[in-house]
């Protein structure tokens, strides 16, 4: 009797150890599969991006293969982060299907291990990777994306030659807003050519009303003002007045005016709150930046949701059949969530729905769908 009692704790400890080893084994298999899926996705993205950059940059410019490869390496990290959830979906799906085909999942369940025990470690790892993506990978990818814009602009425009892209700026305070459009920008010096300035003044109720329009051949931003050459100024119903030179007050910083409104993907996670504040203080809407910030915050949940979703679609026993169809359905549902994420992002940028709702709805819906399917599969 005493021998039986003394052997029980050791048996329980051995059982706990075996369960821990099982979880560790499944987790390692899952991480290897996710890494392989990520490598394949990265290779495909870089190949497509290399061809696209080669086609866009080699027209009219002398760009070699090395330079094109460098541009591809600068641009690819942001694209890979966008497709990172598919790495967890495909990787987890492949790992659990492989375990199922080897009857390892059957053996685990026969030993009394619930599916929740070996799914949650994979979901937790996906959540941790999501945190790393926010705090480490995303800032690096944003910095590289900004370097790509600088390198691409350097190839497009030689010093002293007007860049063909339109330039839009905006400045203002509590009483006046000025929208600035230039058909070309000359470097170095950042001189604008064929400039149009639309000046709006706030009335007593805070509504902006068009006040005057200023056109100039050349505009140079200096500290505290715009220096215009060959300017024409006219208000509604007024005759145009010509100036050889004209100075317009400005609160834009010449060192950062043209970089302030970079693409949201080129702004690091840590710099997004400050960028939002600067953009809104200049009179622009920062909806796209707020959306980017919310999407980054929801990244860990999205990674975990895709991990649970991939596992839920691969737990059907091989002897019951239909595993291939179920796995294909999981991949199709992953694409549905991806396009739904893009749809909500478009609605958020258009200010149809709030950025918080646009950023958090797809990951939350994917996670709830995965838990619903897993609960139905495991617990009936």
C-alpha positions in Angstrom: 0.0 0.0 0.0 2.8 2.4 0.9 4.7 1.5 -2.2 1.7 2.4 -4.3 1.4 5.8 -2.6 5.1 6.5 -3.0 5.1 5.7 -6.7 2.1 7.9 -7.5 3.9 11.4 -7.3 6.7 10.1 -9.5 4.2 8.9 -12.1 2.4 12.2 -12.2 5.7 14.0 -12.5 6.7 11.8 -15.4 3.3 12.4 -17.1 3.8 16.2 -16.7 7.3 15.9 -18.2 6.0 13.9 -21.1 3.3 16.4 -21.8 5.8 19.2 -21.7 8.0 17.3 -24.1 5.0 16.8 -26.4 4.2 20.5 -26.4 7.8 21.3 -27.0 8.0 18.8 -29.9 4.9 20.2 -31.6 6.0 23.8 -31.0 9.4 23.1 -32.6 7.9 21.4 -35.6 5.5 24.3 -36.0 8.2 26.9 -35.9 10.3 25.0 -38.4 7.3 24.9 -40.8 6.5 28.6 -40.3 10.2 29.4 -41.0 10.0 27.4 -44.2 6.8 29.0 -45.3 8.2 32.5 -44.5 11.3 31.6 -46.6 9.2 30.6 -49.6 7.0 33.7 -49.3 10.0 35.9 -49.0 11.6 34.4 -52.1 8.5 34.7 -54.2 7.9 38.3 -53.0 11.5 39.4 -53.7 11.4 37.7 -57.2 8.2 39.5 -58.2 9.4 42.8 -56.7 12.8 42.5 -58.5 11.0 42.1 -61.8 8.7 45.0 -61.1 11.5 47.3 -60.0 13.6 46.3 -63.0 10.7 47.2 -65.3 10.0 50.6 -63.6 13.6 51.8 -63.0 15.4 50.7 -66.1 13.2 52.7 -68.5 15.2 55.8 -69.3 17.9 55.2 -66.6 21.1 53.3 -66.5 20.4 50.9 -63.5 22.4 47.7 -63.1 21.4 44.4 -61.6 23.2 45.2 -58.3 21.4 48.5 -57.9 18.0 46.8 -58.7 18.8 44.0 -56.2 19.6 46.7 -53.6 16.3 48.4 -54.2 14.5 45.1 -53.9 16.2 44.4 -50.6 15.1 47.8 -49.3 11.5 47.4 -50.3 10.8 43.7 -49.6 10.7 43.8 -45.7 7.5 45.8 -45.6 5.9 43.5 -48.2 7.0 40.5 -46.3 5.5 41.9 -43.0 2.3 42.4 -44.9 2.2 38.7 -45.9 3.6 37.4 -42.6 0.2 36.1 -41.4 0.2 33.7 -44.3 3.5 32.3 -43.1 1.8 31.3 -39.8 -1.3 30.0 -41.6 0.6 27.9 -44.2 3.3 26.9 -41.7 0.9 25.7 -38.9 -1.4 24.1 -41.4 1.5 22.1 -43.0 3.0 21.2 -39.6 -0.3 19.8 -38.2 -1.2 18.0 -41.4 2.2 16.3 -41.4 1.7 15.3 -37.7 -1.8 14.0 -38.6 -0.5 11.9 -41.5 2.2 10.3 -39.3 -0.6 9.5 -36.8 1.3 11.5 -34.1 -1.8 13.5 -33.3 -3.7 10.3 -32.8 -1.1 9.1 -30.4 -1.2 12.3 -28.5 -4.9 12.3 -28.1 -4.8 8.6 -27.1 -2.4 9.6 -24.3 -5.1 12.1 -23.1 -3.5 15.2 -24.5 -6.2 17.7 -25.6 -5.7 19.7 -28.8 -5.8 22.9 -26.8 -2.6 21.8 -25.0 -0.5 21.7 -28.2 -2.3 24.5 -30.1 -1.9 27.2 -27.5 2.0 27.1 -27.4 2.0 27.7 -31.2 -0.5 30.5 -30.8 1.6 32.0 -28.0 4.7 31.8 -30.1 2.9 33.6 -32.9 1.8 36.3 -30.4 5.4 36.8 -29.3 6.6 37.0 -32.9 3.9 39.6 -33.5 5.3 41.7 -30.6 8.8 41.4 -32.1 7.3 42.4 -35.5 5.9 45.6 -33.9 8.8 46.7 -31.8 11.8 45.4 -33.8 11.0 44.3 -37.4 8.5 47.0 -38.3 10.8 50.0 -37.4 13.6 48.4 -39.4 11.3 47.7 -42.4 9.9 51.3 -42.2 13.4 52.7 -42.2 14.4 50.6 -45.2 11.2 51.6 -47.0 12.2 55.3 -46.5 15.7 54.5 -47.8 14.0 52.9 -50.8 12.1 56.2 -51.5 15.3 58.2 -51.3 17.2 55.8 -53.5 14.4 55.7 -56.1 14.1 59.4 -56.1 17.9 59.8 -56.6 17.7 57.5 -59.7 14.6 59.3 -61.1 16.0 62.9 -60.7 19.6 64.0 -61.3 20.9 67.1 -59.6 19.6 70.3 -61.2 16.9 68.4 -63.2 13.2 68.8 -62.4 11.5 65.7 -61.0 8.4 64.9 -63.0 6.3 64.1 -59.9 3.8 66.6 -58.5 4.5 67.9 -55.0 1.7 68.7 -52.6 2.3 70.5 -49.3 0.0 72.2 -46.7 0.6 74.7 -44.0 -1.6 76.6 -41.7 -2.6 77.7 -38.2 -5.9 78.4 -36.5 -7.0 81.1 -38.9 -5.4 80.3 -42.3 -4.8 77.2 -44.3 -2.6 77.1 -47.5 -2.6 74.2 -49.9 0.5 74.2 -52.1 0.9 72.4 -55.4 4.0 72.3 -57.6 4.3 70.5 -61.0 8.0 69.8 -60.4 10.7 70.0 -57.8 14.3 70.9 -58.5 17.2 69.4 -56.5 19.4 70.3 -54.7 17.8 73.3 -52.9 14.3 71.9 -53.2 13.0 74.6 -55.4 9.4 74.2 -56.7 8.4 75.1 -60.2 4.9 76.1 -61.6 3.6 76.6 -58.1 -0.1 77.2 -57.1 -1.1 78.3 -53.6 -4.7 78.2 -52.5 -5.3 80.3 -49.4 -8.3 79.6 -47.1 -9.3 81.7 -44.2 -11.5 80.6 -41.3 -14.7 82.6 -40.6 -16.2 83.3 -37.2 -17.7 79.8 -37.0 -14.4 78.1 -37.9 -15.4 77.2 -41.5 -12.7 77.6 -44.1 -13.5 79.9 -47.0 -11.4 80.4 -50.2 -9.6 83.7 -49.9 -7.1 84.0 -52.7 -4.9 82.1 -55.2 -1.2 82.7 -55.8 0.7 81.4 -58.7 4.5 81.6 -59.2 7.1 80.3 -61.6 9.5 79.4 -58.8 9.1 79.0 -55.0 11.8 78.5 -52.5 11.1 77.6 -48.9 13.2 79.5 -46.4 13.0 79.6 -42.6 9.7 81.5 -41.8 8.5 82.3 -45.4 8.2 81.3 -49.0 10.2 83.3 -51.5 8.2 83.5 -54.8 9.4 84.6 -58.2 7.2 86.0 -61.0 4.1 85.6 -58.8 0.5 86.4 -59.6 -2.1 86.9 -56.9 -5.9 87.2 -57.2 -8.9 86.9 -55.0 -12.5 85.9 -55.9 -13.8 88.4 -58.5 -10.6 90.5 -58.4 -8.0 91.3 -61.1 -4.7 89.5 -60.8 -1.8 91.5 -59.4 1.8 90.6 -60.5 4.9 90.6 -58.4 8.5 90.1 -59.4 9.1 88.7 -56.0 6.7 87.9 -53.2 7.1 86.6 -49.7 4.5 84.4 -48.0 4.7 83.5 -44.3 5.2 79.8 -43.6 5.5 77.6 -40.5 7.1 74.8 -42.4 10.6 73.7 -41.5 12.8 73.7 -44.7 14.8 70.7 -43.3 11.7 68.5 -42.9 8.9 69.9 -45.0 9.2 67.4 -47.8 9.8 64.4 -45.6 7.1 65.2 -43.0 4.4 63.5 -44.9 6.1 60.3 -45.9 4.0 57.2 -46.6 2.6 55.6 -43.4 4.6 52.4 -44.2 7.8 54.5 -44.1 7.1 55.8 -40.6 8.5 53.6 -37.8 6.1 52.4 -35.1 7.7 54.5 -32.4 7.5 57.7 -34.5 3.8 57.3 -35.6 2.3 59.2 -32.6 4.6 62.2 -33.2 4.0 62.0 -36.9 0.2 62.0 -36.4 0.5 65.1 -34.1 2.7 67.0 -36.6 0.5 66.2 -39.6 -2.7 67.3 -37.8 -1.1 70.5 -36.6 -0.2 71.3 -40.2 -3.9 70.9 -41.2 -3.7 67.5 -42.9 -5.8 64.5 -41.9 -3.8 61.7 -40.3 -6.3 59.0 -40.8 -3.9 56.7 -42.8 -1.3 57.1 -40.0 -3.8 56.3 -37.3 -4.9 53.3 -39.2 -1.3 52.1 -39.6 -0.8 52.5 -35.9 -3.9 50.4 -35.0 -2.9 47.7 -37.5 0.5 47.4 -36.0 -1.0 47.2 -32.5 -3.3 44.4 -33.7 -0.5 42.4 -35.4 0.1 40.0 -32.5 -3.5 39.1 -32.4 -3.6 38.6 -36.1 -0.6 36.3 -36.0 -2.1 34.2 -33.2 -5.4 34.1 -35.0 -3.8 32.7 -38.2 -1.9 30.2 -36.2 -5.1 28.9 -34.4 -7.0 29.0 -37.7 -4.4 26.8 -39.5 -4.4 24.3 -36.6 -8.2 24.1 -36.5 -8.4 23.2 -40.2 -5.8 20.3 -39.9 -7.0 18.3 -36.9 -9.4 16.1 -38.7 -8.4 12.4 -38.4 -6.9 10.9 -41.5 -9.2 7.8 -41.3 -12.3 10.0 -41.5 -11.1 11.5 -44.9 -11.6 15.0 -46.2 -8.4 16.4 -44.6 -7.2 17.8 -47.9 -10.5 19.5 -48.6 -10.5 20.9 -45.1 -6.9 22.2 -45.4 -7.7 23.8 -48.7 -10.7 25.5 -47.1 -8.4 26.9 -44.4 -6.1 28.4 -47.0 -9.2 29.9 -48.8 -10.5 31.3 -45.5 -7.1 32.8 -44.8 -7.2 34.7 -48.2 -10.8 35.8 -47.4 -9.5 37.3 -44.1 -6.6 38.9 -46.0 -8.9 40.6 -48.5 -11.3 41.5 -45.7 -8.4 43.2 -43.9 -7.6 45.2 -47.1 -11.3 46.1 -47.4 -11.5 47.4 -43.9 -8.2 49.3 -44.4 -9.7 51.0 -47.5 -12.8 51.9 -45.6 -10.7 53.3 -42.7 -8.6 55.4 -45.0 -11.7 56.8 -46.6 -13.0 57.6 -43.1 -16.1 55.5 -43.5 -15.2 53.6 -40.4 -13.0 54.6 -37.5 -9.3 53.6 -37.7 -9.6 51.6 -34.5 -12.4 49.5 -35.9 -10.7 49.1 -39.2 -7.5 47.9 -37.6 -8.9 45.5 -35.0 -12.0 44.0 -36.6 -10.2 41.5 -39.0 -7.8 40.0 -36.4 -10.6 39.8 -33.8 -13.0 38.2 -36.3 -10.3 35.7 -37.5 -9.5 34.8 -33.8 -13.2 34.3 -32.9 -13.7 32.2 -36.1 -10.7 30.0 -35.3 -11.8 29.4 -31.7 -15.4 28.7 -32.8 -14.2 26.1 -35.3 -11.7 24.6 -32.9 -14.4 24.4 -30.1 -16.8 22.7 -32.5 -14.1 20.2 -33.7 -12.8 19.3 -30.2 -15.8 19.7 -27.9 -18.7 19.2 -30.3 
